[in-house]
Amino acid sequence: MRDISFKNERVKLDVLLANIAESIQLDNTRKERMESAYSAIETLLNEDESFFKDVDFEIYPQGSVKIGTTIKPMKDNEFDLDIVVQIVDFENSYDSEEIYNQLKRVLLSSRYKDKVVTKNRCIRIDYAGDFHMDILPGVQVYTDDKNKIVVPDKKLETWTPSNPRGYAEWFLDKSNKVIEPILEKAFSMEALEMEEFAKKKPLKRTVQLLKLYRDEYFKNDLENATSSIILTTIAGELYNSESSIYDSMENILNNIDLYINNNEAKIVNPVNPDENFTDKWIEEPNLKFHFIKFVQYAKELWMRLKEDNGVQTEITLKSLFSENAYQVGLESFDNFISKSEKIYEQDFTNLEQLATTSSPTHKPYMFDNE
Amino acid sequence: MNKKLKQDIEDLIKEFPSLDRKIVTPSGVFIYGKLQVKTPEDNIIWGNFDVKIYISNNYPRELPKIYDLSNITPKTTERHIGVNGGCCLAPPAEEFIILGHQYSLIDFINKLVIPFFATQILYNLGKGWHNGEYSHYGKGLLEYYSEKTSLKSKELVINLLNILTGKIKIGRNDDCFCGSNLKYKKCHLNIIDIFKFVPREVFVKDLIAINCL
């Protein structure tokens, strides 16, 4: 792309897409409350007088908050913060139920006791009306890799392998492979201070938009909705360092079919190949069928965005992301673009004066050996 | 490091505290830091450039070199900036003329570097080249000398450079080499005067480049 500025239509499209994603993500105030809650749980476990006092453990976040791909949950659902409590246990001293129960004990005897909900693998603390925190107890059993853990599965009454930290590292690594993100470049070229919406890299934005599209597409058909982990993993696997959100999404949509066909229609955890995210597709082939239609529709609509037509763009984006998300994103977009255009209307006389030197023959040229 | 270099660097860093890193090598000094383009009248900061400045031990006879390490400008021939950020501020002879006799590093920044960065910003904002531009390499040098001395042909410019390098001698009362029928002392002798503080090596180099055209 020759001229990367906010006057360029492709750059503007990315500004709009970034603003739509920014408007539907976890907001900063709530994120701060999550961080407080997280610290409080950490303190609680550190102060435990029995079990946790004697084990080597650490706490870390995982999931969409960790990798930066949060979106506003649908309807009355709440934002969700996932954390892991990882215990080191090379001697296999504990069984899976015990770890789970110890965590439950600490929480039930704390001020959170009325907010506790037990789930199959994790324990949930429900900060009603705000968000919930899912705490996953896990055990590190391999000495060589502190990311590989096993987690208790109550239904199966056993341990299952997991690798949430490895997954987050894998995804963030892919996201960081971006080459010259165009939004960052446009801010540099126009000597403007970078705004929040441009700070998140294209792959993360693509995943946010895929999830938003999924919520819109399956809004009346929730049972068939493709899970976020599948969308995130496909996007990460197919992402190829694209500099813009538009190109990243286009590349992913174009290559999903091939990817599915090459992998026996399985989407496995890239850091734990035994974990098959699409295992449900075997029991319920409908899910795969719906997923394929979901991708096809997105591909058609995404192509239309290439035609720089204001009306067409609006219709397409509303169909993909819902009228509401589009409007909110559009408002931020409009505010930013008019701000950026103001610099062109500025009075440049003073800058021109600075640029003028004492000599009429002072002009840049290019010499050889540099 | 010679005395003037040492003093000028001290003065430079005092004047521009954002140039905060200095590395001394056997051949010269590297200075790293930031330079801000700001218009004092309205306090607008137009850009903050990450820069590297190299000053050889032959300073001031050898010009300092400035490198733009920022993301504000593309590093292309078109923009007069090399891939490593090296900025071509002006034809070297012109740099000396603008800087004046016995220039300092502060002069270098204020008279050449800041205006260059300001023109780059104006170019980014769609305003074209504020001071105009010369073509690249030898062609640009030819354009420069032609414009500066009103000599219309490559041969005449080469003549001029031969005089400036001392290869050809011409007497005050001789006919001027430009073919004007005026005596040299009434014609190009005065124009050549403007180059009097430019080191001879500059003309030697420029002559080679123009000869290659």
Interface residues (C-beta under 8 A of the other chain):
Chain A: S5 E184 K185 S188 M189 E190 A191 I343 Y344 Q346 D347 F348 N350 L351 E352 Q353 L354 A355 T356 T357 S358 S359 P360 T361 H362 K363 P364 Y365 M366 F367 D368 E370
Chain B: V37 T39 E41 D42 I44 W46 G47 K65 S70 N71 I72 P74 T77 H80 G82 N84 G86 C87 C88 L89 A90 P91 P92 E94 I97 I98 K111 L112 I114 P115 F116 A118 T119 I121 L122 N124 L125 G126 K127 W129 H130 N131 G132 E133 Y134 S135 H136 Y137 G140 L141 Y144 E147 K148 A209
